[in-house]
Amino acid sequence: MNKNSLEVNLKELESIVSKMEQGDMALEDSIKSYEKGMLLLKSCQDSLKEIEQKVLVLSAENTLEKFKPTNE
């Protein structure tokens, strides 16, 4: 779908949510915005998964390991 950066997609998604929360959109426009928002959400989730897979840290042995959050 949208190959924009994660930040651009999030900003656009936030804009859609803000407009929809105002409650003054026609039903058809709301549905179109909802559909676009869902596509943007999927794109953002895919980007985050890709970024998560790239997050690596150097271990003490100078090898690359998958990042492990401290809260797990």
C-alpha positions in Angstrom: 0.0 0.0 0.0 1.7 3.2 1.2 5.5 3.2 1.1 5.8 6.4 3.1 7.9 6.4 6.2 6.3 5.2 9.5 6.2 8.8 10.8 4.4 10.1 7.7 1.9 7.2 7.9 1.3 7.7 11.6 0.7 11.5 11.1 -1.8 10.8 8.4 -3.5 8.1 10.5 -3.7 10.6 13.4 -5.2 13.2 11.1 -7.9 10.7 9.9 -8.8 9.8 13.5 -9.0 13.4 14.5 -11.4 14.2 11.7 -13.5 11.2 12.4 -13.7 12.1 16.1 -15.2 15.5 15.3 -18.3 13.6 14.2 -19.3 15.8 11.4 -18.3 13.6 8.4 -20.9 12.1 6.1 -21.4 8.4 6.5 -19.8 7.6 3.1 -16.8 9.8 3.9 -16.5 8.2 7.3 -16.4 4.7 5.7 -13.8 5.8 3.2 -11.7 7.4 5.9 -12.0 4.2 8.1 -10.9 2.0 5.2 -7.9 4.3 4.5 -7.1 4.4 8.2 -7.1 0.6 8.4 -4.7 0.4 5.5 -2.4 2.9 7.1 -2.6 1.0 10.4 -1.6 -2.2 8.6 1.3 -0.4 6.9 2.4 1.0 10.3 2.3 -2.4 11.9 4.3 -3.9 9.1 6.9 -1.2 9.4 7.2 -1.7 13.1 7.6 -5.5 12.7 10.3 -4.8 10.1 12.1 -2.3 12.4 11.8 -4.7 15.3 13.6 -7.4 13.3 16.4 -5.0 12.5 17.0 -4.0 16.1 20.2 -5.8 17.0 22.8 -5.1 19.6 26.4 -6.0 19.9 27.0 -8.6 22.6 30.1 -8.9 24.7 31.6 -11.4 22.2 31.2 -8.9 19.4 28.5 -10.8 17.7 25.1 -9.6 16.7 22.1 -10.7 18.8 18.4 -10.0 18.6 17.4 -7.1 20.9 15.7 -8.3 24.1 13.7 -5.6 26.0 14.5 -5.4 29.7 10.8 -5.8 30.7 10.6 -9.5 29.5 
